[in-house]
Amino acid sequence: MSENNKQQLIDMAHGMQEEIKMKLLEQLQQGVDPFEIIYEFAKYLEKVSGERGYAQHIIDNIHTIYGIALGEQKPLADEIQDLENRMEKIHHSLDSGNFSAEENERMNFAIKAHEKKIQLLRSLQ
């Protein structure tokens, strides 16, 4: 590779990624939780790659591996919060809608499943 090509690659990467590099450095210097940094970078990579669902896939893996399997408190707490938020949305939908008996049953089943999962995760804390 010629010197000119090397310099073009350096200049391109330096310019295009400077903002994200500076963001990483800033977060590290501020002592931001490492999991929060990973979450943010997963969202950034999803955006620039156009790969829908990438960030959620990473977050789900962190919750499972670091939270559930390894017992790291931050991802475990994040997973519990996510479940509680979803359960609240289901409660709200159930309380505010006029649904068939079958739909109500499904939503109640989902609430119970969320409650069980939350209880399980709390036992790991």
N, C-alpha and C positions, 0 to 999 in steps of 0.2 A: 504494500500500500504506500502510495507516495505521501510525502510530507504535506502536500496541499490537501489531499483527501483526509488525512488524519486531522488536520486543523479544522476542516469543514465539519467533520463529525463532532469534534470537541465543541466548536462554536454552536452547532445545531443543538446538541444535548444540553449545553450550558444555558442557552437561551430558552429552549422549549420547556425545560424542566426546572428552571431556576426557582419558580414560585413554590413548587412542591418540595424542593430541596430545602428552601428557607423555612417552609412551614414545619418540616420534620425537625430541623435544628431548633426552631423556636419552641416546639412542643417538648422536645427533650430538655431544653434549658429551663422550661417552666415546670418540669416534673410532672407532665401529664401522664396519667395512667397508661402503661404500655398497651393494654387492650383497647383503650380509646383510640390510640394512635393507629393500631392495626385496623380497627373498624373504619376509621376515616380514610385510610389508604385503600382499603378494599372498595369503599364507595367511589373513591377517585378512579381506581383502576377499572371499575365497572363502567364509569362514565366515559373514560377515554377509549376503552376497548369496544364499547357498544355491546358488551356481553351482558344482557339482562339477567338478573338473578345471581351474578357473581358475588356481590357483596353479601347477600343473604346466605349464600352457600358457605362463605368463609365464616360469617358470624355463627351460623349453625354448628359448624365444625368446632369453633372455639368453645361454644357453650357445652358441646358434648364432651370434647376431649379434655379441655382445661377445667371446665366447670364440674361436670358430672364425674368423669373418670379420675381426674387428678385433684379434684376438690379445691380448685382455686376459687376464692370467694367472689371476686369481681364478675367473672363470667357466670357464675352460679346465680348471683344476685340479679344480673342482667336478664338471665333466662326466666327467673321468677317474675321479674317486672314485666317482661314481654307477655308471659302467660296471664298475669293479672290484668294487663291492659286489654288483651284479647277477650278475656272472660267478661270484663266490664262492658265491652262493646256488644257481646252476645246478650248480656243481661239487659242492656239498654234497648237493643233491637227487640228482644222478647217482650219487654215492658211497653214498648211504644207501638208495636204493630198488631195487626189483626191477621193472625196466621191460622192455618188449618191445624187440627189436632196433631197430625203427623209432623208438621213443621215445628210445632211447639215441643213435641217429644224429642225431635232431633236436637233442638237448641238446648233443652234441659239435659240431654245426654252429653252434649258438648261441654256444658257448664260443669257437670259432675266429673268429666274426664279432665278438665282443666284443674279442678279442685284437687283431684287425686295426684296429678303431676306436680302441682305446687307443693302439696304435702310431702311427696317423695323428695323433691329437691330441697325443701327446708330441713328434712332429716339429715341431709348431707352437709349442712352448714355447721 
